[in-house]
Amino acid sequence: MALSPLVQTFVLHFGEMGGRWGVNRTVGQIYALLFLSDEPLNADQITESLGISRSNTSMGIKELEAWRLVRKRHIQGDRRDYFQTPDDIWQILRILAEERRKREIDPTLSLLRDTLMAEPANDLERHAQDRMRQMHDLIELLTGWAADVQKLDNESLGQLLALGAGVSRLLDVKNKITVFAQGKRRNRDPEEAA
């Protein structure tokens, strides 16, 4: 199964990006191929399309299954396993966010919690714990926000992302109103005292 130049460009790029995302080149290429395919593919089709070994294909599929980024499908009359990615791009984003949180953020939060419960032995450790507490609190805030975002339906999530810079402008307006209100209160206080 030969890849068109368009598909090949995307598949090769995804393979290159795989290393930056924490997976190997082959896993990135397998995912890209399955993502673009209009029908489920079996391991032999993947192996032939990418020109990789059958064992690399099997290991790559297992890794993608562990990430929940591909699903096994069965085709009636065919004993082979077929694989495909979820159709919903937002579901893929949610899966990636959840899996990265489990693999990268949760272990860090556990370490920070354990470390913050320890009694500091000296000023240096107290300073280190203060810095770790700041990191812990920020990560907790971000993971709480991410959990809330995960609950949004696709349309709402799209609207939230489309806000982009609008959010910062809204916060700027809010801050200006707060500063203005505080100035009004300060200006009234001397009058009230008189």
Steps between C-alpha positions, in 0.01 A plus 500: 500500500689804373448831675412809301754786525257699716446215746869409500598858590265498799604151613872583482449826687303326773782248532750783548275670754451173689840535668409845624173369640654209685433217254731352240490576129321178406220557751449851363487371144257220584270745673512746211424225249202375702378855565488578127360165390134496402471138611653283772837345409650170607860453611608363161362807321676731747828308462484514121395867484776620730770254393570396860538161663197306623641502855535881493141522382381275783694692765379834362137388500534375859638836608221687324243268661656571841451871429141419390569676168412201281223245527485146379227422249387171354376458147254220441655209313858617577686356797758780510478792740444841343582832662368852477516827688194664655304701243442797730807728505383650832488153655860447386599828666324398822669158500844655444447752779381232743780256417771769524357610835511141629855441377662838566300720737354255752841352597639852546206600719545185710868576550426862589231399752734251668785750507282777642388275786860446613635716782772731362837449667632853443439835331614369164241221510234748619578720200492195270163395643361850448601482134357148469174619660475774236552240228250262662234771530546608139482143369189435713339814358584397143382141544175619656444732205589222256254263671224760461591554135493122439131502599404752231321379191681541168321818399567672834862389492538646151345827616734514799806450282372754247488763774881504499622854558145606583548349845805717571312809382210408729739461793661836417157666513424324830831623647436857384155493659650369825769770504237764421272375780788497750589857402140609554500343847826673594365833380181454704674398821644849581161654435328251727753575775432877472 
